[in-house]
Amino acid sequence: MTRLRVAVVALALLGIASSTRVKRQGVSEATEEEAEAFAKALCTNKGPGEWFRLAVTDCRDVIQCTEAGLQALRCPHGLAFDLELQTCDWKANVKNCADKQKIKKAKPLFNTEEPLCQENFLACGDSTCMDRTLFCDGKPDCSDGSDENACDINTDPNSAPPCNPDECRLPDCFCYNNPNEIPHKMQPSSVPQMIMITFDDAINNNNMDLYQQIFDNRFNPNQCSIKATFFVSHKYTNYSAVQEMHRLGHEIAIHSISHNDSESFWSSASYDEWEREMAGARVIAERFANISDNSIIGLRAPYLRVGGNNQFKMMETNTFLYDSTITASLQNPPLWPYTLYYRMPHSCHGNSQNCPTRSFAVWEMVMNEMDRREEPTIQEDLPGCAMVDSCFSSKPTSDQFYQFLTNNFERHYHTNRAPFGLFFHSAFLKNNPEILDALFYWLDETLQTNDDVYFVTMTQVIQWIQDPQPVNQLKNYEPWKEKCNPTGPPFCYGGTNCELSTDELPGETIRLNTCMRCPNKYPWLKDPLGEGYF
């Protein structure tokens, strides 16, 4: 059977062509010429690999043109195909079911045989010349909008340059072209294996006991208690608990005010929206957890959705030191953190992610994907995973979880000793006592058998990169001795349980627990101090 006839059969089986068309193009009746003309007409003006609809009767069905003919795809029940994202998504999230194909966007004319514009000017899709600085600045200036339609790391004409190690030097800048490279070209055996435990979302009475179990009475080789970083979202957070975690030496970072449920919101949010969400969340934490030492300098976006240049421009302006949202695909060796003065040393990983293209004075605490294979030496086609709870399709046994931790630790420890991230949501451990016990066992074993392994915060990792010390000098390394083993009682017991509302969330009454004075209104995006006017 020819490839064109195979294509016709695929269409007929899907039932997405009209009955008259299927009959006319049926294998038994269609001529080779008719089939070829039909496929040619369908594929006109379609991009390579582009999925499109033949009809709008079922949002699950799409086809694409390939060298082997037409290929059909049907999304599972409950899902629909998003033409813009080119993937299946929950039906409620798909807004283009009435469209047959992805909207075509005009592209600028960057690569022409002869220059169309004078120096430092570039051509829009309609050949109009514009200042190159207007391209990919987040605001359409060309009449056809083409200046904002070719803006990834490979096409943005104002993108950050590739790494230049002669110009990018520590302590302010760190980039690399070779993932084997270690800061200051140190040998792996002299480098501490830093482990970054992080937790996302609210801190409250549902997880404080868990954190006490994990971090109490466990010590790094310098005899300081092990530390972690908490990316705190606002709603349902107990700020007296946040204040206590900060007092104990853990790092408090930001995870937004609203934790907006729409993933696309975070990918396309404006500078002002990022500022309200992240800088506003810092204002709330500083006020109601009484954190006055300017130590809240990191953030992670909800759903690990990168916000492109808007996010990082906001971070730079608001003096956030680091982001920990960008994921690097599973690879050996894993990657060290880097600054964004230069181009990212890896691809923009993930489904329709919006990675930064410009140069920013921000560190990226890159999230190296973990290896979920039970036996890493066996070739198995399994993608990596960033958050620990996303690494398992079903609940693992305690032995499986212990082996997972060990395999991934060794992948870092026995290669370039890039910081090893264990990124959690507390519910994964809280709801699985056997997995929590396996974590306790692994923590204790790791600390007892290795005098070069330190559980540290993300800021402490950056401090070491900027001022690296060999393992044999770390026991008196001053940046890691701060809040070594805090003693004494909490600032307050229980705090005040403020019952509040805000015009921004009509009809809701929300409790805010704090050791500080209750605000007039529940703090939210337009009124982070809860003063009651905005």
C-alpha positions as CSV (number, residue, x, y, z in Angstrom):
1,M,0.0,0.0,0.0
2,T,1.5,3.4,-1.0
3,R,2.2,6.1,1.7
4,L,-0.7,8.3,0.3
5,R,-3.2,5.4,0.5
6,V,-2.0,4.7,4.1
7,A,-2.7,8.4,4.9
8,V,-6.2,8.1,3.5
9,V,-6.9,5.0,5.5
10,A,-5.7,6.8,8.7
11,L,-8.1,9.6,8.0
12,A,-11.0,7.2,7.4
13,L,-10.3,5.3,10.6
14,L,-10.4,8.5,12.6
15,G,-13.7,9.5,11.1
16,I,-12.6,13.1,11.0
17,A,-13.2,13.6,7.4
18,S,-16.8,13.8,6.1
19,S,-18.3,10.6,4.8
20,T,-18.5,11.9,1.3
21,R,-14.8,12.8,1.4
22,V,-13.8,9.5,2.9
23,K,-15.8,7.6,0.3
24,R,-14.4,9.7,-2.5
25,Q,-10.9,9.2,-1.2
26,G,-11.3,5.6,-0.2
27,V,-8.6,3.1,-0.9
28,S,-10.8,1.2,-3.4
29,E,-11.9,4.2,-5.4
30,A,-9.3,6.9,-5.1
31,T,-6.7,7.3,-7.8
32,E,-3.1,8.0,-6.9
33,E,-3.5,11.5,-8.4
34,E,-6.6,12.3,-6.3
35,A,-4.9,11.1,-3.1
36,E,-1.8,13.1,-3.8
37,A,-3.8,16.3,-4.6
38,F,-5.8,15.8,-1.4
39,A,-2.7,15.4,0.8
40,K,-0.9,18.3,-1.0
41,A,-3.9,20.6,-0.4
42,L,-4.0,19.7,3.3
43,C,-0.3,20.3,3.8
44,T,-0.1,23.6,2.0
45,N,1.3,26.3,4.4
46,K,1.8,23.8,7.3
47,G,5.0,23.9,9.2
48,P,7.1,20.8,9.6
49,G,5.7,18.7,12.4
50,E,2.7,21.0,12.9
51,W,-0.5,19.4,14.1
52,F,-3.8,20.8,12.7
53,R,-7.5,19.9,12.6
54,L,-9.3,18.6,9.6
55,A,-12.6,19.5,11.2
56,V,-13.8,21.2,14.4
57,T,-16.3,18.5,15.4
58,D,-13.9,16.9,18.0
59,C,-11.2,18.9,19.7
60,R,-9.3,15.7,20.4
61,D,-8.4,14.9,16.8
62,V,-5.5,16.3,14.8
63,I,-3.2,15.3,12.0
64,Q,0.2,16.3,10.7
65,C,2.1,16.1,7.5
66,T,5.2,13.9,7.5
67,E,7.5,12.5,4.9
68,A,5.7,9.1,5.3
69,G,2.3,10.7,4.7
70,L,-0.4,12.0,7.0
71,Q,-0.2,11.0,10.6
72,A,-3.2,11.1,12.9
73,L,-3.4,11.7,16.7
74,R,-6.3,11.5,19.1
75,C,-6.0,12.9,22.6
76,P,-7.2,10.7,25.5
77,H,-10.7,11.2,27.0
78,G,-11.0,14.3,29.0
79,L,-8.2,16.1,27.1
80,A,-8.3,18.3,24.0
81,F,-5.5,19.3,21.6
82,D,-4.1,22.8,22.1
83,L,-3.0,24.1,18.7
84,E,-0.9,26.9,20.2
85,L,1.0,24.6,22.6
86,Q,0.9,21.7,20.1
87,T,0.0,19.2,22.8
88,C,-2.9,17.6,24.6
89,D,-4.2,19.4,27.6
90,W,-7.2,19.4,30.0
91,K,-10.2,20.4,27.9
92,A,-11.0,23.4,30.1
93,N,-7.6,24.9,29.3
94,V,-7.9,24.7,25.5
95,K,-9.3,27.9,24.0
96,N,-8.8,27.2,20.3
97,C,-11.1,24.2,19.6
98,A,-12.9,26.3,17.0
99,D,-9.7,26.8,15.0
100,K,-8.4,24.4,12.5
101,Q,-4.7,25.3,12.7
102,K,-2.2,27.3,14.7
103,I,-2.4,31.0,14.1
104,K,0.3,32.0,11.8
105,K,2.5,34.8,13.1
106,A,4.5,37.2,10.9
107,K,8.2,36.7,11.2
108,P,10.8,39.5,10.9
109,L,13.2,39.5,7.9
110,F,16.5,38.8,9.6
111,N,18.2,36.6,6.9
112,T,18.0,38.1,3.5
113,E,20.4,38.0,0.6
114,E,20.9,41.8,0.8
115,P,20.5,43.9,3.9
116,L,17.2,45.7,4.0
117,C,18.0,48.2,6.7
118,Q,20.9,50.4,7.8
119,E,23.2,49.4,10.6
120,N,21.5,48.7,14.0
121,F,18.1,48.5,12.3
122,L,16.2,45.3,11.4
123,A,13.4,44.6,9.1
124,C,9.8,43.7,10.2
125,G,7.9,41.1,8.3
126,D,6.6,43.8,5.9
127,S,10.2,45.1,5.3
128,T,9.7,48.2,7.5
129,C,13.0,49.0,9.3
130,M,13.0,49.5,13.1
131,D,15.7,50.0,15.7
132,R,17.0,46.6,16.7
133,T,16.5,47.4,20.4
134,L,12.8,47.3,19.8
135,F,12.9,43.7,18.8
136,C,11.8,41.2,21.5
137,D,11.3,43.9,24.1
138,G,7.8,42.5,25.0
139,K,5.9,45.3,23.1
140,P,4.9,44.9,19.4
141,D,6.3,47.9,17.4
142,C,6.1,46.5,13.9
143,S,2.6,46.9,12.4
144,D,2.4,43.2,11.8
145,G,3.8,42.4,15.3
146,S,6.7,40.5,13.8
147,D,9.3,42.1,16.1
148,E,7.9,39.9,19.0
149,N,7.5,36.6,17.0
150,A,11.1,35.4,16.8
151,C,12.4,35.7,20.3
152,D,13.8,32.5,21.6
153,I,17.5,32.1,22.6
154,N,18.5,31.3,19.0
155,T,16.5,34.1,17.3
156,D,16.4,37.1,19.6
157,P,18.7,39.7,17.9
158,N,19.5,41.1,21.4
159,S,20.2,37.8,23.1
160,A,22.9,37.3,25.7
161,P,26.2,36.3,24.1
162,P,27.7,32.8,24.5
163,C,29.9,32.2,27.6
164,N,33.2,34.0,27.5
165,P,35.2,32.7,30.5
166,D,37.9,35.3,30.0
167,E,35.4,38.1,30.8
168,C,33.0,36.2,33.1
169,R,34.9,35.7,36.4
170,L,34.0,34.9,39.9
171,P,32.8,36.1,42.4
172,D,30.3,38.1,40.3
173,C,30.0,35.9,37.1
174,F,30.2,32.2,36.4
175,C,29.5,30.6,33.1
176,Y,30.8,27.6,31.3
177,N,30.8,25.8,27.9
178,N,31.9,22.4,29.3
179,P,29.6,20.9,32.0
180,N,32.6,19.1,33.5
181,E,33.9,22.5,34.6
182,I,34.0,23.2,38.3
183,P,34.3,26.7,39.8
184,H,37.9,27.8,39.9
185,K,38.8,24.6,38.1
186,M,39.0,22.7,41.4
187,Q,39.4,18.9,41.4
188,P,36.2,17.0,42.4
189,S,37.9,15.4,45.3
190,S,38.5,18.8,46.9
191,V,34.9,20.0,46.3
192,P,32.2,19.4,49.0
193,Q,29.2,17.6,47.7
194,M,26.5,20.1,48.5
195,I,22.9,18.9,48.8
196,M,20.1,21.3,48.6
197,I,16.8,20.2,50.1
198,T,13.9,22.5,49.2
199,F,10.2,22.5,50.0
200,D,7.6,24.4,48.0
201,D,4.3,26.1,49.1
202,A,2.8,27.1,52.5
203,I,4.5,26.5,55.8
204,N,1.9,25.8,58.5
205,N,0.8,23.4,61.2
206,N,0.3,20.7,58.6
207,N,4.0,20.3,58.0
208,M,6.0,22.0,60.8
209,D,6.2,18.6,62.7
210,L,7.6,17.0,59.5
211,Y,10.3,19.7,59.2
212,Q,11.3,19.2,62.9
213,Q,11.6,15.4,62.3
214,I,13.9,16.0,59.3
215,F,16.1,18.7,60.5
216,D,16.4,18.3,64.3
217,N,19.5,16.6,65.6
218,R,21.2,16.1,62.2
219,F,24.5,17.8,61.7
220,N,26.9,18.6,58.9
221,P,30.6,17.7,59.2
222,N,31.2,21.2,60.6
223,Q,28.8,20.3,63.5
224,C,26.2,22.8,62.3
225,S,22.6,21.6,61.9
226,I,21.6,20.7,58.3
227,K,19.8,23.4,56.5
228,A,17.2,23.7,53.7
229,T,15.5,26.3,51.5
230,F,11.7,26.9,51.7
231,F,9.9,28.5,48.7
232,V,6.9,29.9,50.5
233,S,3.6,30.7,48.9
234,H,1.4,33.1,50.8
235,K,-2.1,31.7,51.1
236,Y,-2.5,29.3,54.1
237,T,1.0,30.1,55.4
238,N,1.5,30.5,59.1
239,Y,4.0,33.4,59.4
240,S,4.9,32.6,63.0
241,A,6.1,29.2,61.7
242,V,8.1,31.0,58.9
243,Q,9.7,33.2,61.5
244,E,10.7,30.2,63.5
245,M,12.2,28.4,60.4
246,H,14.2,31.5,59.7
247,R,15.4,31.8,63.3
248,L,16.7,28.2,63.0
249,G,18.9,29.1,60.0
250,H,16.8,27.8,57.1
251,E,16.5,30.0,54.1
252,I,13.1,31.6,53.3
253,A,12.6,32.2,49.6
254,I,9.5,33.2,47.5
255,H,6.9,31.1,45.6
256,S,4.3,33.9,44.8
257,I,1.3,35.4,46.5
258,S,-1.6,33.8,44.5
259,H,0.0,30.6,43.2
260,N,-2.2,31.3,40.1
261,D,-3.6,28.0,38.9
262,S,-3.0,28.8,35.2
263,E,0.4,27.6,34.0
264,S,0.2,29.9,31.0
265,F,-0.2,32.9,33.3
266,W,3.3,32.4,34.6
267,S,4.8,31.9,31.1
268,S,3.3,35.1,29.8
269,A,2.9,37.3,32.9
270,S,4.0,41.0,32.5
271,Y,6.8,42.6,34.4
272,D,4.2,44.3,36.7
273,E,2.4,41.0,37.4
274,W,5.7,39.3,38.3
275,E,6.6,42.2,40.6
276,R,3.2,42.0,42.4
277,E,3.5,38.3,42.8
278,M,7.1,38.0,43.9
279,A,8.3,41.3,45.3
280,G,4.9,41.6,47.0
281,A,5.3,38.1,48.6
282,R,8.6,39.2,49.9
283,V,7.0,42.3,51.5
284,I,4.5,40.1,53.2
285,A,7.1,37.6,54.5
286,E,9.3,40.4,55.8
287,R,6.5,42.1,57.6
288,F,4.5,39.2,59.0
289,A,7.5,36.8,59.7
290,N,9.5,39.7,61.0
291,I,12.5,38.9,58.6
292,S,14.5,42.1,58.6
293,D,18.0,41.0,57.5
294,N,17.4,41.3,53.7
295,S,17.9,37.5,53.4
296,I,14.9,36.8,51.1
297,I,16.7,36.9,47.8
298,G,15.5,33.8,45.9
299,L,12.4,32.6,44.1
300,R,10.8,29.7,42.3
301,A,7.8,30.1,40.0
302,P,4.7,27.9,40.5
303,Y,4.5,24.8,38.3
304,L,8.1,25.5,37.4
305,R,6.9,27.8,34.6
306,V,9.6,30.1,33.5
307,G,8.5,33.7,32.9
308,G,11.0,34.7,30.3
309,N,12.7,38.1,30.2
310,N,9.9,39.8,32.2
311,Q,10.6,37.5,35.2
312,F,14.3,38.1,35.2
313,K,14.1,41.8,34.5
314,M,11.8,42.1,37.5
315,M,14.3,40.0,39.6
316,E,17.2,42.2,38.6
317,T,15.3,45.4,39.4
318,N,14.1,44.1,42.7
319,T,17.5,42.7,43.8
320,F,16.5,39.1,43.8
321,L,19.8,37.2,43.7
322,Y,18.7,33.9,42.3
323,D,16.0,31.9,40.6
324,S,15.4,28.2,40.9
325,T,12.8,27.5,38.2
326,I,14.7,26.5,35.1
327,T,15.1,22.7,34.6
328,A,18.0,21.1,32.8
329,S,17.2,17.7,31.2
330,L,18.7,14.6,32.6
331,Q,22.4,14.4,31.7
332,N,25.8,13.2,32.9
333,P,27.5,15.1,34.4
334,P,24.8,17.3,35.9
335,L,25.1,21.1,35.7
336,W,26.5,23.6,38.2
337,P,24.5,26.8,38.9
338,Y,25.4,29.7,36.6
339,T,24.8,33.4,36.2
340,L,22.7,34.8,33.4
341,Y,25.0,37.5,32.2
342,Y,25.7,35.0,29.4
343,R,23.6,32.5,27.5
344,M,22.3,29.5,29.3
345,P,24.6,26.5,29.0
346,H,21.8,24.1,28.1
347,S,18.6,24.1,26.1
348,C,15.3,25.5,27.3
349,H,13.8,22.3,28.6
350,G,10.1,21.6,29.0
351,N,6.9,22.0,27.2
352,S,6.6,25.5,25.7
353,Q,8.8,27.0,28.4
354,N,9.7,30.7,28.1
355,C,13.4,30.9,29.1
356,P,15.2,34.2,29.3
357,T,17.2,35.3,26.3
358,R,18.7,38.5,27.5
359,S,21.6,39.2,29.9
360,F,20.6,39.5,33.6
361,A,22.5,39.9,36.9
362,V,20.8,36.9,38.3
363,W,22.1,33.5,39.4
364,E,20.2,30.4,38.1
365,M,20.1,27.6,40.6
366,V,19.3,25.2,37.9
367,M,17.1,22.2,38.7
368,N,19.0,19.1,37.4
369,E,16.5,16.4,36.5
370,M,16.9,13.2,38.5
371,D,17.2,9.8,37.1
372,R,14.1,7.7,37.9
373,R,15.5,4.4,36.6
374,E,15.9,1.7,39.3
375,E,19.0,0.5,37.6
376,P,20.8,3.5,35.8
377,T,23.3,1.2,34.1
378,I,20.5,-0.4,32.0
379,Q,19.4,1.6,29.1
380,E,15.8,2.5,29.5
381,D,13.8,5.2,27.8
382,L,12.6,7.1,30.8
383,P,12.6,10.9,31.0
384,G,14.1,12.7,34.0
385,C,12.1,14.4,36.7
386,A,12.7,17.7,38.6
387,M,10.4,17.5,41.7
388,V,10.9,14.3,43.7
389,D,7.2,13.5,43.9
390,S,6.9,13.6,40.1
391,C,9.5,10.9,39.7
392,F,7.2,8.0,40.5
393,S,4.1,6.9,38.6
394,S,3.0,4.8,41.6
395,K,4.0,4.9,45.2
396,P,7.5,3.5,45.6
397,T,8.5,1.0,48.3
398,S,11.0,2.3,50.9
399,D,13.7,0.2,49.2
400,Q,12.9,1.8,45.9
401,F,13.0,5.3,47.3
402,Y,16.3,4.7,49.1
403,Q,17.8,3.4,45.9
404,F,16.5,6.4,44.0
405,L,18.2,8.7,46.4
406,T,21.5,6.8,46.4
407,N,21.6,6.5,42.6
408,N,21.1,10.2,42.1
409,F,23.5,11.2,44.9
410,E,26.2,9.0,43.4
411,R,25.6,10.6,39.9
412,H,26.7,13.9,41.4
413,Y,29.3,12.7,43.9
414,H,31.2,10.6,41.4
415,T,31.3,13.1,38.6
416,N,31.7,16.9,38.9
417,R,30.1,17.2,42.3
418,A,27.5,19.8,41.0
419,P,25.1,20.6,43.9
420,F,22.5,17.9,44.3
421,G,18.9,19.1,44.6
422,L,16.2,17.2,46.4
423,F,13.0,19.3,45.6
424,F,10.0,18.3,47.6
425,H,6.4,19.1,48.3
426,S,5.8,18.2,52.0
427,A,2.7,16.1,51.3
428,F,4.7,13.5,49.5
429,L,6.6,12.7,52.7
430,K,3.8,13.5,55.1
431,N,1.4,11.1,53.4
432,N,3.9,8.2,53.0
433,P,5.5,7.2,56.3
434,E,7.5,4.4,54.7
435,I,9.1,6.8,52.2
436,L,9.8,9.3,55.1
437,D,11.6,6.5,57.0
438,A,13.7,5.7,54.0
439,L,14.7,9.4,53.7
440,F,15.7,9.4,57.4
441,Y,17.8,6.3,56.9
442,W,19.5,7.8,53.8
443,L,20.1,11.1,55.5
444,D,21.7,9.4,58.5
445,E,23.8,7.1,56.4
446,T,25.0,9.8,54.1
447,L,26.1,12.1,57.0
448,Q,27.8,9.3,58.9
449,T,29.8,7.8,56.0
450,N,30.8,11.0,54.2
451,D,32.8,13.9,55.8
452,D,32.6,15.9,52.5
453,V,28.8,16.1,52.2
454,Y,27.0,19.2,53.4
455,F,23.2,19.9,53.4
456,V,23.1,23.6,52.8
457,T,20.8,26.4,51.6
458,M,20.8,27.8,48.0
459,T,22.4,31.0,49.2
460,Q,25.1,29.0,50.9
461,V,25.8,27.2,47.6
462,I,26.3,30.6,45.9
463,Q,28.6,31.7,48.8
464,W,30.8,28.7,48.2
465,I,30.9,29.2,44.5
466,Q,31.9,32.8,45.0
467,D,34.5,31.9,47.6
468,P,35.3,28.2,47.2
469,Q,37.2,26.4,49.9
470,P,38.5,22.9,49.8
471,V,36.8,20.2,51.9
472,N,39.6,20.1,54.5
473,Q,39.1,23.8,55.3
474,L,35.3,23.8,55.5
475,K,34.8,23.1,59.2
476,N,35.7,26.7,60.0
477,Y,34.2,28.2,56.8
478,E,32.5,31.3,58.1
479,P,29.6,31.6,55.7
480,W,28.4,28.1,56.7
481,K,28.8,28.8,60.4
482,E,26.1,31.5,60.5
483,K,23.2,30.4,62.7
484,C,25.1,27.2,63.2
485,N,23.0,25.7,66.0
486,P,20.4,28.2,67.2
487,T,19.1,27.7,70.7
488,G,16.4,29.2,72.8
489,P,12.6,29.5,72.5
490,P,10.7,30.7,69.4
491,F,9.9,34.4,69.1
492,C,6.4,33.7,70.1
493,Y,4.3,30.6,70.8
494,G,1.3,30.1,68.5
495,G,1.1,33.8,67.4
496,T,-2.1,35.6,66.7
497,N,-4.6,34.0,64.4
498,C,-5.9,37.0,62.5
499,E,-9.3,36.5,60.8
500,L,-9.2,38.7,57.7
501,S,-10.8,39.5,54.3
502,T,-9.9,41.6,51.3
503,D,-11.8,43.2,48.5
504,E,-9.5,41.4,46.1
505,L,-10.9,38.0,47.2
506,P,-14.6,38.8,47.7
507,G,-16.6,36.5,49.9
508,E,-13.5,34.8,51.5
509,T,-12.5,35.0,55.1
510,I,-8.9,33.8,55.6
511,R,-6.8,33.4,58.7
512,L,-3.3,34.8,58.9
513,N,-1.1,33.6,61.8
514,T,1.7,36.0,62.8
515,C,3.7,37.1,65.8
516,M,3.3,40.6,64.6
517,R,0.2,43.0,64.8
518,C,-2.7,41.9,62.7
519,P,-3.2,43.9,59.5
520,N,-6.5,45.7,58.6
521,K,-7.1,43.4,55.6
522,Y,-5.8,40.1,54.3
523,P,-2.5,40.9,52.4
524,W,-2.9,40.3,48.7
525,L,-1.5,41.4,45.3
526,K,-2.5,45.1,45.4
527,D,-2.1,45.5,49.1
528,P,0.7,43.3,50.4
529,L,0.9,45.1,53.8
530,G,-2.9,44.6,54.4
531,E,-3.4,48.3,55.1
532,G,-6.9,48.2,53.5
533,Y,-6.4,50.7,50.6
534,F,-4.9,50.3,47.2
